[in-house]
């Protein structure tokens, strides 16, 4: 009976955490679908880049941060739920639900840091005229370089090391477990760093197709999930890498060909 009661409690905790995660993801996608507060119909009215106001800079940062949540939280859900189950089985004074939210908060902090870098790059590209008002690359050369670099990154040791921790929650928790509320936050921060290290170049592809291209945002979210859920299928990362390299090479050849014809 004690075992049955524990199992029921575990299911209850996981249900609360799972519902919370689903709500976060739903609100994130709702925010993006609603336009993230950006009037895209006016985005390309002016061809000359204008300095961002503080309000616009904050809006762009919020857009990137919410996109990271929408793309990454679904694939992080198994890790968070496993963490909640382990916390309950430890029978410590810490609340498994609260600890799980602190664990998720660690992800949110590292993703906020990445979003700050991304919005800084976006601002630099836009001010240089390399990014349109629709937040897509205006340069085939830039687009080709990003595609090629993203493809090559798929074969790097850094990618493989980060992906190993993302694909094996048990492996990560066994090596990096820390007790207490601060420990939960630190573990979430650390594992969120591995998630960024695994997928950051895929996020950079948004500068090629358009930062607010929701079809691509959804495609990246699906790919990230598959890559983590298919740990014994290295062919997926390699196939995507080859595809990106080919696409990048084709864009660069076209770019150089167009320049030569001038």
N, C-alpha and C positions, 0 to 999 in steps of 0.2 A: 504493500500500500504506500509505503514511503517512496518507493521508486515511481509509482504511478503519479503521486502528488508532485514529485519533482518534474516528471515529464510534462504534466499539465502546466506547471509554472513556466517551464522552458518554452512551451508553445505560446503561452500568454505573452511572455516577454518578446519573443520573436515577432509575434503578431503586432504588438505595439510599435516595435522598431520598424517593421516592414511597412505598416500603414504610414508611419511618419516619413519614411523614405519616399514612398509613392506620392504623398502629398507634396513634398519638396520638388520632386521631379515634375509633377503635374503643373505646379505653379511656375516652374522655370520654363517649361515649354509654352505654357499659356502666355507668359510675358514675352517670349520671343515671337510667337505667332501674332501677338497683338502689335508687334513692331518695335518692342523694347524702347518705346518713347521717342523713336526716331521717325521723322516725316520723310520717308524715302521718295515721295513724289517730288520733293523739293531738293533732293540730294544733288542732282546734276544740273540744277539751274545755273550755277555759277561755275565757270571753267577755271577760275583763278582760286587757288587755295587761300583760305582766310584763317587767321589765328583762332585757335579754339578759346572759347570762354571757359571759366572754371566749371560752369554748369554743364557745358558740352563735354568737357574732359571727364567729369564724373559720370555722365550718361554713357559715354563710351566704355569706361571702366566697368560700370555696372553691367553693360551688355556682354562684355567678355566674360565677366565672372559668372553671370547666369548661364551663358553658353557652356562654360566649363562644368557647371553643376548639371545641366541638362545632358551633356555628353558622357560625363564620367561617373556620376552617382549610380546609375543603373548597374554598371559593371562592378562597382565597388560594393554593392548590396550584399553579395555572398560573404565577403570578408567581414562586413559590419555585423551581419546576423550570426556568423560563427563567433565573433568576439563577444556578442551578447550572451550566447549559450555558454561559453567558457566562463564568463564572469558569474553567471548564475550557479554553475556547478562548483565554483570555488567557495561559494557560501560566505563571502566576506561582507563587511559592513557597507561596502559600496553598492549603490543601486545599479543593477545591470542596464536598465534603461537609460539612466542619466550618464553612466560611463560610456554607453554606446553613442549617445549624442555628443559627448566630448570627443570620442574617437572620430566621429564624422566632422566635428568642428576642426580637428587637425587637418583633415583633407581641405576643408573650406579655406583655411589660412594659407596653405601652400598654393592652392589654386588662385587665391586672390593675388599672391605674389607673382604668379605666372601671368595673370591678367594685367597687372601693372606693367610688366615688361612688354606684353603684346600690344597694349594701347600706346605705349611709348614708341614702339616700332611703327604702328599704324600712323601716328602723328608725323613721324619723320618721313615716311613714305609719301604721305599726303602732301606735306609741305614741299617735298621734292618733285611733286607732280607725277610720281610713279603709281599713285593710287587715285582712282576716280572717286567722284562723289558717291557712287554706289559701292565704294569700298572694295573694288576689284582692281587687279593690276592693269595698268595702261601700257606696260612694257612686256613684249614677248621675251626679251632677254631675261628680265627679272623672273617672269613666270617659269621659264625653262630652267633657270638656275635653282629655283625653289623646288620644282618637281624632281630634278636630278638629285639634289642634295637630300630630299626626303626619301627617295628610293635607295640611295647609298646608305643612309642612316639605318635602314632596316637590317643591314648586314653587319653592323658594328657590334663590338663586345659590350658597349654600354647598353645598347638596345636589348641584347640577350640577357644581360645581368638584371636589368630592371624588369624585363618581362618574366623572368624566373620567379621573382617575388610576387608579381601580380597574378601569375597563374597558380601559385601554390600558397594560399592563405595559411595553411598549417605550417609550412616551412618558415614563413615570415614570423608568425606568432611564436614559434618555438625558439627562434633565434633572437627576437627583439622584444620579448614580453617585458613590460614594466608595470609594477603594481600601482594602485591608487588612481585618483582622478587625473593628476598631472601626467602619470604614466600613460593613461588612455589618450590624452591629448597629444603627447609626444609620439606615440605609436601611429596615430592617425596622420600626424604631420609627416612622419618618416615614410609611411607607406604611400601617402599622397605624393611625396617626392618621387618615389619609384614610378607611380602612375604618370607623372609629368615627364620623367625621363624616358619612359616607354613610348609616349604618344605625342610629344610636343611638336615634332616636325609635321605630324599629320594636321595639327592645328594651324601650322604656318601655311598649309595649303589653302586656307580660307582667304589668304591674300591674293591667291590666283583666281579663285572662282567667285569671290565676293564674301565678305565677312558675314553678311546677313543672308547668305544662301542657305535657307533652312533645309533644303534637300540634301546639301552636302553635310550640314551639321548632323542630320539624321543618319546619313551614310557613315560618317566617322563614328558616331555613337554605336551603331550596329557592328561595325568592324572591330572596334575596341572590345565590345562584349564578346564577340566570337573569338578574338585572339586570346582572351583570358580564359574562356570556357573550353577551348580546344588545346590544352597544354601539350598534347602529344602530336600536334600537327604543325611542325615548323614550316611546312610547305606554304601555309597561309601567309606568314610574314614575308617569306621569300618571294612568293608569287606577286604580292602587292609591291614589294621592292622592285622586282623586275619590271612590272607594269609602269611604275612611276619613272624608272630610269628610261624606259623606252619613250614614254610620253614626254619627259623632259628633253631627251635627245631630239625628238621630232620637232618640238617647239623651238629649240635652239637652232636646228638646221634651217627651219623656216625663217627664223629671225635673221640669221646670217645671210640667207638667200635673198630676202627682201632688201637687206642693206646693200648687198652687192649689186642688185639690179638697179639701185639708185645711182 
